[in-house]
Amino acid sequence: MSLLTMVQRSTDRIGIVKPTAVATSADQNVRQLFGLANQELRELARAHDWQALVKEHTWTAIASEDQGSIAYPSPNDLDRFI
């Protein structure tokens, strides 16, 4: 089910005009539903260690370096360690 379909079903239930777009909509009601959908999806993604979202990343350090002063870059899509 697409985001548009979910928002359209929600608008049908709460009695507001059904949108033709969500992410680009200027309608404040649609923007609010978009924000609520994003919040719920973030909470759902964090609720479990979904296998499809788990990735492995390796950092390599040199033993002679002062580990406290080195900042190792994290992947852009890092949410949390598991």
N, C-alpha and C positions, 0 to 999 in steps of 0.2 A: 504494500500500500504506500502510495506517495504522500509526501507532506501536504501537497495540494488537496488530495482526497481527504486526508485526516482533518484539515482545516475546514474544508467544505462541509463535511459531516458535522463538525462542531458548530458551524454557523447555522446549519439547518436546525440543530437542536436548541440553540439559544435565540433564534429568530432574527438574525441579521443577514444582510445581503451576502450571497455566496460569491467569493472572490474568484477571479480567473488566474491570479498569480498570488504568491505569498511573499517570497523573499524580496521582490521589487515593489510591493504594494505600498502606497502612501496612506492607505486607510488605517486609522489609529486602532480600530478593532482588530484588523488583520495583523497589524504589527504586534499587538499584545498577544494574540494567539500564537504567532511565530515565536515570540519570546518565551511563552509558556512551554511550547513544544521543545525548544532548545534546552530549557532548564530541565524538563523531564528526561530528555535523552541523555544529558550529561549525568544526571542522577542514576539512570539505568546503566550507563556505561561503567560507572564507578561502583555499582552495587555488586558486581561479580568480576572475576578474572576471566573474561570472555576469551576463549582460545583464538578467535579471529582477530582480536585486538592485541594479543601478546606478541611481542617481538623481542629478539635477543640482540644485545649490543655489547661490544667488547671495548674496554679501554685498556690501553697499553701504557705502562709506566716503566721508567728506567730506575733501577734500584739506587743509583747514586744521586738522583735528583731530590731536592727538598720537596716532599709531597705536599706540605702545607701551603706552599706558595704557588702551586700550579693549578690552574683552572682548566679542567678537562671539559670540552664542549659536550653538551648533551644533545641527543637527537631532537629535532624540532617538534616531533610528535610525541615526546615523552610526557606522560601524565603522572605516573607514579611508578615506584619500584614494587615488585611483588616477590 
